Amino acid sequence: MTAVPKVGVLVAAALLASAAVVTSAQAVSINPDNTAVSGQSSNMSFSYGVEFVTCDNATMDGNTGLDSDRISDLVLAFNTNCAVAGVGPATVDCVGDVTLIAESDVTDTGTLELNEGFECSITRSVCTITIAGPQTTQPGNLSFDEANDVLSADVDIQATRAGSLLCGPSSGTGNLTADYSTFPSTLTIDP
């Protein structure tokens, strides 16, 4: 058995330490730490098949962690005057939560993950469209404008339909868009 020279061990340790510093320098953090985050949107829309649903008021409420790259326990609600364009009223009921994860390779962007137990149902008289977690959505579907405190979402999500064929396919991809004015105004995504 050949002994490894002490110099070789020291060089390997130095390389590992350097790699750890480089890795931590690339980490992303959502700040401030351990803070409640909320947002309100007046332009939420969801499209699925031929259905185009809008709500006058949508909210989000969650929390940042300590040195974390995510907003966890993010609860979404779609509260006021939800309707299917050209058809009439709809109700949107959501339970569970989602997670916003900051992207490390693109500044001020993130990805939305639907957690286990998350479910939103969009109901009108002839059908129900359901969005359920867990789902990992396409990367970079959220962007954050720090100067104006606006979190914009353009998220493709898998959904199912029960009821009338007029409401779209039995399963497929829907798209959620919204611009949320966020609080606190000190919220940042830092590389």
C-alpha positions in Angstrom: 0.0 0.0 0.0 1.4 3.4 -1.0 1.2 6.2 1.6 -0.3 9.6 0.4 2.2 12.4 1.1 1.0 15.0 3.5 1.4 17.7 0.8 -1.1 15.8 -1.4 -3.6 15.7 1.5 -3.2 19.4 2.1 -3.6 20.2 -1.6 -6.8 18.1 -1.8 -8.2 19.8 1.4 -7.4 23.3 -0.1 -9.2 22.4 -3.3 -12.2 21.1 -1.4 -12.3 24.3 0.7 -12.0 26.4 -2.5 -14.9 24.5 -4.1 -17.0 25.1 -1.0 -16.4 28.8 -1.2 -17.2 28.9 -4.9 -20.4 27.0 -4.4 -21.6 29.2 -1.6 -20.8 32.3 -3.6 -23.3 31.1 -6.2 -26.0 30.5 -3.7 -29.2 32.5 -3.9 -31.0 33.9 -1.0 -34.5 35.5 -0.7 -34.3 38.3 1.9 -35.1 39.5 4.5 -34.8 36.2 6.5 -37.6 34.8 8.5 -40.2 37.3 7.2 -43.8 37.0 6.3 -44.3 37.8 2.6 -47.6 38.8 1.0 -48.8 39.9 -2.4 -51.9 41.1 -4.1 -52.8 40.8 -7.8 -55.6 42.5 -9.8 -54.9 40.8 -13.1 -54.8 37.0 -12.4 -55.8 34.8 -15.3 -55.9 31.1 -15.9 -56.4 29.5 -19.3 -57.2 25.9 -20.0 -58.5 24.6 -23.3 -61.1 27.2 -24.4 -61.7 28.4 -20.8 -60.2 31.8 -19.8 -60.8 32.5 -16.1 -60.0 35.9 -14.5 -60.3 37.1 -10.9 -60.3 40.8 -9.8 -58.3 40.0 -6.7 -55.8 37.3 -5.9 -53.5 37.1 -2.9 -50.4 35.1 -1.8 -49.0 34.8 1.8 -45.9 32.9 2.7 -42.6 33.0 4.7 -38.9 33.3 3.9 -36.5 31.1 5.9 -33.0 31.7 7.3 -30.5 32.0 4.4 -33.1 30.3 2.2 -33.6 30.3 -1.5 -37.4 29.9 -1.2 -40.6 31.4 0.0 -42.4 28.4 1.8 -45.9 27.7 2.9 -47.1 30.1 0.2 -50.9 30.1 0.2 -52.7 31.3 -2.9 -56.3 32.7 -2.9 -58.4 33.9 -5.7 -61.1 36.0 -4.0 -63.2 38.4 -5.9 -65.3 38.4 -9.1 -63.9 35.3 -10.7 -65.5 34.6 -14.1 -65.0 32.6 -17.3 -64.7 35.1 -20.2 -67.9 35.3 -22.2 -69.7 32.6 -20.0 -70.2 33.9 -16.5 -69.2 33.5 -12.9 -66.8 30.8 -11.5 -65.6 29.9 -8.1 -61.9 29.3 -7.4 -61.1 27.4 -4.2 -57.6 26.4 -3.2 -56.2 24.4 -0.3 -52.6 23.6 0.6 -49.6 25.6 -0.3 -46.9 26.1 -2.9 -43.2 27.0 -2.8 -41.3 29.7 -4.7 -37.7 28.6 -5.3 -35.2 31.3 -6.5 -33.1 30.4 -9.6 -29.4 30.5 -9.1 -28.5 31.0 -12.8 -30.8 33.9 -13.7 -31.1 37.0 -11.5 -34.5 37.7 -9.9 -36.2 34.6 -11.3 -37.8 31.6 -9.6 -39.8 28.5 -10.1 -43.1 27.6 -8.6 -43.6 24.1 -7.1 -47.0 22.8 -6.1 -46.6 21.0 -2.9 -48.2 17.7 -1.9 -51.8 18.5 -0.7 -52.1 21.6 -2.8 -55.3 21.7 -4.9 -57.2 24.5 -6.7 -60.6 23.8 -8.2 -62.2 26.2 -10.7 -65.9 25.5 -10.8 -68.7 26.8 -13.0 -72.1 25.3 -13.6 -71.1 22.6 -16.2 -67.6 21.6 -15.1 -64.7 21.7 -12.6 -61.1 22.2 -13.6 -58.6 20.9 -10.9 -54.9 21.7 -10.4 -53.2 19.4 -7.9 -49.8 19.0 -6.4 -47.2 17.8 -6.3 -46.0 19.4 -9.5 -42.7 21.0 -10.4 -43.3 23.6 -13.1 -41.1 24.9 -15.8 -37.9 26.7 -14.6 -37.9 30.5 -14.5 -41.6 31.0 -14.6 -41.5 33.7 -12.0 -39.7 37.0 -12.2 -39.3 39.7 -9.5 -39.0 43.4 -10.3 -37.3 44.6 -7.1 -37.5 48.3 -8.1 -41.3 48.1 -8.3 -41.9 45.3 -5.8 -43.8 43.2 -8.4 -43.6 39.4 -8.6 -44.8 38.2 -12.1 -45.9 34.7 -12.7 -46.3 32.9 -16.1 -46.7 29.3 -15.0 -47.7 26.2 -17.1 -49.4 23.7 -14.9 -51.1 20.3 -15.4 -54.8 20.2 -14.8 -57.8 17.9 -15.2 -61.4 18.6 -16.1 -64.6 16.9 -14.8 -67.9 17.6 -16.5 -68.7 19.1 -19.8 -66.3 18.9 -22.8 -67.0 22.6 -23.4 -64.5 23.3 -20.6 -61.5 21.8 -22.3 -59.7 18.4 -22.4 -60.0 15.8 -19.7 -56.3 16.5 -18.8 -53.7 18.8 -20.2 -51.7 22.0 -19.6 -53.1 25.2 -18.3 -51.4 28.6 -17.9 -51.6 30.9 -14.9 -50.5 34.5 -15.2 -50.5 37.2 -12.5 -48.6 40.3 -11.3 -48.4 40.5 -7.5 -47.5 43.7 -5.7 -45.4 42.4 -2.9 -44.8 43.3 0.8 -42.4 43.9 2.5 -40.9 46.4 0.1 -37.5 45.2 1.3 -38.0 41.8 -0.4 -35.0 40.9 -2.6 -33.6 37.8 -4.4 -29.8 38.0 -4.0 -27.2 36.0 -5.7 
